[in-house]
Amino acid sequence: MTAGTGPRGLTAKGRAFAGLPAGLKALIGLSFVVAFGSYMVTPFIGVLMVEAVGLDIRVAGVLVAVATFIQFGGSILGGTVVDRLGLKRTMVLALTLRTAGLVLLGLAVKAPWVAYPAVVLVAGGPALYLPANKAYIVTSVSDELRPLFLGVSSAALNAGMGLGPLLAALLIDADPVLLLIGLAGLFALITVAHQATLKPVEPRPAATPAVAGTERGTGNRAALRGVLRPVLFTALAFYLYFFFQSFMGLYAAGVSNIQVLGWVMLLNCAMVVLLQPALADHIARADYRLLVVGSFALMALGMGAMALGGTPALLAGTALFTLGEIFLFLRCDLELVDRVPGNPAFAFGVQRLTAGIGGLLAGVVGGFVFAHYEAAGDLGTFWLVVAAQCAGAALLALVLGGRRRPAVPELPVAEPAVSR
């Protein structure tokens, strides 16, 4: 029986939760609230720009594209900001930016020009917040607990992402200004809660001080040389994920019912919430190449099932795709942190940058491909094209995956220690 499984493993995990620093416990809970509030507005930015602010749809489209890239690609600056301000101050700054952006979005209904700085601030907040959030977790727990608590953090974020849009959909038609001002108030409270509950933490040293000093001396660009494969697979994962995220609504409306989208997204988020923390230890210790190949293969099967159309096929395809997502995204996070020792904020900034690039490419490629098959009256083939790309990614991982030790070494069953 491996560590982390069976009654003794569950008991040890329970003790680990109980022994967490109070600030880290608070952060995990606050992560849910942050994602919940964020996804009450993020999926509806385009709708707000057109229907509430009154912008031309083409201008709104450009704004949404810019906001998406800032939200993800801007995270590459997170490591630099953390170096200057620290993890806690960076999160507080990020939440302050988002609060100001939401206030400006509310004002943009009366003064449309305010929408431009508002969108930048709303997107810039998460760009700084998420790398610092994950780095705080990595810094606050021991190495053997890293997979578990990154999985727990991901579950909290996904729970918020799944529930936020459901509530916002009920409120946005009633009074969008009231929704935005209410969210600004919520984020002001979240900012105060971060300031009050989190304790400043110092970066953890790398495993080998001499190596850590060398890497710091040569800079972050030198550290990137060791993460080229994880960066490649992370970019591919997000590229494929954004086909699902961006085009599922249009597809559901075309072949089934737009209400199915709510169930699809709820299934996606619920599976991540329930399965990723439970499987975290196994994901961390699995053979790297086999896990990446298998994850892309599951994504291919899921996309192929979606091509059949109809609610059962969409839900079955979502379940298969989400399994691949659960395995792949957590392991990519762990690989990046493992290969950039001593600088988790920079590692997660790189991860978010690859997400931005992947999302941008998926939007451009997917838009043309979806429009082609929509005009041809053959929307199912769109998902077959995506499935073929997933299969191609699996083959690439088989060739380039290489051999890599587990992200967390196998340890005997014992009560884990929590650092600080």
Salt bridges, closest charged atoms under 4 A:
ASP56 OD2 - ARG58 NE 3.05
ASP143 OD1 - ARG146 NH2 3.00
ASP143 OD1 - ARG204 NH2 3.01
ASP281 OD2 - LYS13 NZ 3.19
ASP287 OD1 - ARG403 NH1 3.85
ASP333 OD2 - LYS134 NZ 2.95
GLU335 OE2 - ARG331 NE 2.90
GLU335 OE1 - ARG339 NH2 2.92
GLU335 OE1 - ARG404 NE 3.49
ASP338 OD2 - ARG404 NH2 2.87
ASP338 OD1 - ARG405 NH2 3.14
GLU410 OE1 - ARG285 NE 3.50
